[in-house]
Amino acid sequence: MKTLPAPHSGPCCGPSSEIAPLPPAVVIEPPDAPRADGGAVQIPGGKALVGTRWPHIPDDGEGPLRHKRVAPFRMGATAVTNSDFAAFVADTGFETEAERLGWSFVFHTQVAGTVGLTDGVPSLEWWRRVDGAHWRNVDGAGGDAVHDLPSHPAVHVSWNDAQAYARWAGGRLPTEAEWEHAARGGLGDVRFPWGDREPDDTAHFPCNIWQGRFPHDNLGLDGHLFTAPARSYAPNGYGLFNMVGNVWEWTAEPFAVRSLRRAARDKHRARRGYRLLKGGSHLCHKSYCYRYRIAARSGNSPDTTTTHQGFRVVWDS
């Protein structure tokens, strides 16, 4: 198998494209009034908690726990689905960056069997560059996710693509404070949207993450080997589904780390320009990527697309 030039990446959160910027896509004009918001729920304003007193991955900037005031807003009850994204594309003719580039990153066990040799990412060989993969053709087999997975989150969507969709919808991507405030569901200083009880590999499956030994043995005990429908598992206290697990969610903010440690500064220097992602994905497990906690964070270049990155939209009240 061929390999790609080494990209900047985290241990499991995904590779980065690190390519020359594409020319601007279709210019999306905001509507005169917000479009149908897919059942968005009202999130109360107030003093939001951000971060944690007990960071598990300090170099990601998880701590300290702090307060930020947020205004009331509405947030999509789910991540944007393939059906939602199809309506956007039909209305605007928008082409995603993966479509214009001609390839995207697919997790190795999700690559269709009909796909030939693929390029692997050095030190992250489970991520494969698959020609022709994009939001409709998720695994590279030439299928149509709008028909096959209409209620699943749209993936292979870059930060730039997500921004375009949010603008079309008359909304925007959330800030980190808004995202964490919404994810906590009114429970306060908790690790997960449902409280503090840990998911496990035996009996407690409150979200879609990995069970088994990464990266080859996913037992799928939570019912899903890859993405789950966006409206899966129990919602949190605000009525939001899958705020952790399933797919990473793009936010509006840069991926900034507050740290004076030289090692952390050096580590993140190459990630300038990255955008913040929250929530973890179906590839997370406590043994190697404990990032399905509310305070957990990751970053990626704004043009990167993978099979485990999606987004949801917020609207100002």
C-alpha positions in Angstrom: 0.0 0.0 0.0 1.2 3.5 -0.8 1.4 6.1 2.0 0.6 9.8 2.1 3.1 12.4 3.2 2.9 12.6 7.0 0.0 15.0 8.0 -0.5 16.7 11.4 -2.9 14.5 13.4 -4.0 13.3 16.8 -3.8 9.8 18.1 -7.3 8.8 16.9 -9.3 11.9 16.2 -8.4 11.9 12.5 -5.8 13.0 10.0 -5.6 16.4 8.4 -5.6 17.2 4.7 -3.0 20.0 4.8 -3.5 20.9 1.2 -3.3 24.1 -0.7 -6.6 26.1 -0.3 -9.2 25.5 -2.9 -10.8 28.4 -4.8 -14.0 29.6 -3.1 -17.1 27.4 -3.5 -20.5 28.6 -4.5 -21.2 31.8 -2.6 -24.1 31.2 -0.2 -26.4 34.1 0.6 -28.3 33.9 3.9 -32.1 33.7 3.6 -34.3 36.6 4.5 -35.6 34.5 7.4 -34.2 31.4 9.0 -35.1 28.2 7.1 -36.8 25.3 8.7 -34.5 24.3 11.5 -35.3 20.6 11.7 -36.8 20.7 15.2 -34.2 22.9 16.9 -34.6 23.2 20.6 -34.4 26.3 22.8 -31.3 26.5 25.0 -31.6 28.9 27.9 -29.0 31.6 28.4 -27.0 32.3 31.5 -23.7 31.4 33.1 -22.2 28.6 31.1 -19.6 26.1 32.4 -16.7 25.5 30.0 -13.8 23.1 30.6 -13.2 20.9 33.6 -11.4 20.8 37.0 -10.0 17.3 36.1 -8.5 17.4 32.6 -7.6 14.0 31.2 -5.7 15.3 28.2 -4.2 18.6 29.5 -2.4 19.4 26.2 -5.7 19.7 24.5 -6.7 22.6 26.7 -9.5 20.9 28.5 -9.0 22.9 31.7 -9.5 24.9 33.8 -13.2 24.9 34.6 -14.5 28.5 33.9 -17.7 30.5 33.4 -18.8 32.3 30.4 -22.1 34.1 29.9 -24.2 33.0 26.9 -27.4 34.5 25.5 -30.3 32.2 24.8 -30.1 30.4 21.4 -31.7 27.5 19.5 -29.7 24.5 18.5 -30.4 21.6 16.1 -31.7 18.7 18.1 -29.4 16.5 16.0 -26.4 16.9 13.8 -27.2 17.9 10.2 -28.3 14.7 8.4 -27.8 13.5 4.9 -31.4 14.4 4.1 -30.8 17.9 5.5 -27.6 18.3 3.5 -29.3 17.0 0.3 -31.9 19.8 0.6 -29.1 22.4 0.8 -27.3 21.0 -2.2 -30.5 20.8 -4.2 -31.2 24.4 -3.5 -27.8 25.8 -4.1 -25.8 23.4 -6.3 -23.1 23.4 -3.6 -20.2 21.0 -4.1 -18.3 20.0 -0.9 -14.5 20.2 -0.7 -14.2 16.4 -0.9 -16.1 16.4 -4.1 -14.0 19.1 -5.6 -10.8 17.5 -4.4 -11.8 14.1 -5.6 -11.0 12.2 -2.4 -11.6 12.0 1.4 -10.4 10.1 4.4 -12.2 6.8 5.2 -11.7 4.6 8.3 -10.1 1.4 7.1 -12.9 -1.0 8.1 -15.4 1.2 6.4 -13.6 1.3 3.0 -15.8 -0.6 0.5 -14.5 -4.0 -0.6 -14.8 -2.8 -4.2 -12.2 -0.1 -3.7 -8.7 -0.9 -4.8 -5.4 0.1 -3.2 -5.7 3.2 -1.0 -3.1 5.6 0.5 -2.6 5.3 4.2 -1.6 8.0 6.7 1.8 7.3 8.3 1.4 6.3 11.9 -2.3 6.3 11.4 -2.7 3.5 8.8 -6.3 2.9 9.8 -7.1 6.2 7.9 -7.2 5.7 4.2 -7.3 8.2 1.4 -10.2 7.0 -0.8 -10.6 8.5 -4.3 -14.3 9.4 -5.0 -15.4 9.4 -1.3 -17.6 12.3 -0.3 -20.8 13.0 1.7 -23.0 10.9 -0.7 -20.4 8.2 -1.4 -19.3 7.6 2.2 -17.3 4.4 1.8 -16.1 4.9 -1.8 -18.4 2.2 -3.3 -20.5 4.6 -5.3 -23.6 4.5 -3.1 -25.9 7.3 -2.2 -26.1 8.2 1.5 -29.3 10.2 0.9 -31.1 7.0 -0.1 -29.2 4.6 2.1 -28.6 6.6 5.3 -31.0 9.6 5.1 -31.2 10.0 8.9 -27.5 9.6 9.7 -25.2 12.6 10.2 -23.7 14.0 7.0 -19.9 13.3 7.0 -17.0 14.1 4.7 -18.0 17.7 5.5 -15.3 20.2 6.0 -15.5 23.3 8.3 -15.8 25.4 5.2 -18.7 23.3 4.0 -20.4 23.4 7.4 -20.1 27.2 7.4 -21.8 27.4 4.0 -24.7 25.2 5.2 -25.2 27.2 8.4 -25.3 30.4 6.4 -27.8 28.9 4.0 -29.9 27.8 7.0 -29.9 31.3 8.4 -27.8 30.1 11.4 -24.2 29.6 12.4 -21.9 27.1 14.0 -21.8 27.2 17.8 -19.1 28.6 20.0 -17.4 26.3 22.4 -19.2 27.8 25.4 -22.6 27.4 23.6 -21.8 23.8 22.7 -20.7 22.8 26.2 -23.6 24.7 27.8 -26.0 22.8 25.5 -24.3 19.5 26.0 -24.6 19.6 29.8 -28.4 19.8 29.4 -28.8 21.7 32.7 -26.9 19.1 34.8 -24.0 21.4 35.6 -20.4 20.2 36.1 -20.8 16.7 34.6 -18.5 14.7 32.3 -21.2 13.5 29.9 -24.6 14.8 28.7 -26.4 12.1 30.8 -24.3 12.6 34.0 -21.1 11.0 35.2 -21.7 7.3 34.7 -19.0 5.9 32.3 -20.0 4.0 29.1 -18.5 0.5 29.1 -18.0 -2.5 26.9 -20.6 -4.7 28.7 -23.9 -3.1 29.7 -24.0 0.7 29.6 -24.3 2.1 26.1 -25.6 5.7 26.3 -23.8 6.8 23.1 -22.2 5.5 19.9 -18.5 4.9 20.6 -16.1 2.0 20.1 -16.3 -1.3 22.0 -13.4 -3.7 21.6 -9.7 -3.3 20.7 -8.9 -0.4 18.4 -8.3 -0.2 15.5 -9.3 -3.7 14.3 -11.9 -5.2 16.6 -15.1 -3.2 17.0 -17.7 -5.4 18.7 -20.5 -3.0 17.9 -22.3 -3.8 21.2 -24.0 -0.4 21.2 -25.7 -1.4 17.9 -23.5 0.5 15.4 -20.1 -0.1 13.8 -20.0 3.3 12.2 -22.4 6.2 12.4 -25.8 5.8 14.1 -29.0 7.7 13.0 -28.7 11.3 14.3 -31.7 10.8 16.5 -30.4 7.8 18.5 -30.0 7.0 22.2 -31.7 9.1 24.8 -31.6 12.9 24.5 -30.1 15.1 27.2 -32.0 17.4 29.4 -32.4 20.0 26.7 -33.6 17.4 24.1 -30.4 17.2 22.2 -29.3 13.9 20.7 -25.8 12.5 20.4 -23.9 15.4 21.8 -21.0 13.0 22.4 -20.0 10.0 20.3 -21.3 9.3 16.7 -19.5 12.2 14.9 -17.2 15.0 15.9 -18.9 18.4 15.5 -17.3 21.5 14.0 -17.6 24.7 16.0 -17.1 28.3 15.0 -13.8 28.8 16.9 -10.2 28.3 16.2 -8.5 25.4 18.1 -6.6 27.4 20.7 -4.8 25.9 23.7 -4.2 27.8 26.8 -0.9 26.5 28.0 2.5 27.8 29.0 4.2 24.4 28.8 6.8 24.5 26.1 6.0 20.9 24.9 2.3 21.8 24.4 3.2 25.0 22.5 5.5 23.1 20.3 3.0 20.4 19.7 0.3 22.9 18.6 2.4 25.3 16.7 1.9 23.3 13.5 -1.9 23.4 14.1 -2.3 27.1 13.5 -5.4 27.8 11.6 -7.1 24.6 12.8 -10.8 24.7 13.9 -12.2 23.3 17.1 -14.2 20.1 17.1 -16.3 18.8 20.1 -18.0 15.6 21.2 -15.8 12.7 20.0 -17.1 10.1 17.6 -17.9 6.4 17.1 -14.2 5.7 17.0 -13.5 6.9 20.5 -12.7 4.5 23.5 -11.4 5.3 26.9 -8.4 3.1 26.4 -6.9 5.4 23.7 -9.1 8.4 22.9 -11.1 9.5 25.9 -12.6 12.5 24.0 -16.3 11.7 24.2 -16.5 13.9 27.3 -18.1 17.3 27.2 -14.8 19.1 28.1 -12.8 17.2 25.5 -11.5 19.0 22.5 -9.8 18.3 19.2 -8.8 20.4 16.2 -8.4 19.9 12.4 -7.7 22.0 9.4 -10.8 23.7 8.0 -10.5 21.7 4.7 -10.2 18.2 6.2 -13.0 15.7 5.6 -13.4 12.3 7.2 -16.0 9.6 7.9 -16.4 10.7 11.5 -16.8 14.5 11.3 -20.1 16.3 11.1 -21.8 19.4 12.5 -24.9 21.0 13.9 -26.3 24.5 13.6 -27.4 27.1 16.1 -29.7 30.1 15.6 -29.8 33.3 17.7 -33.1 33.6 19.6 
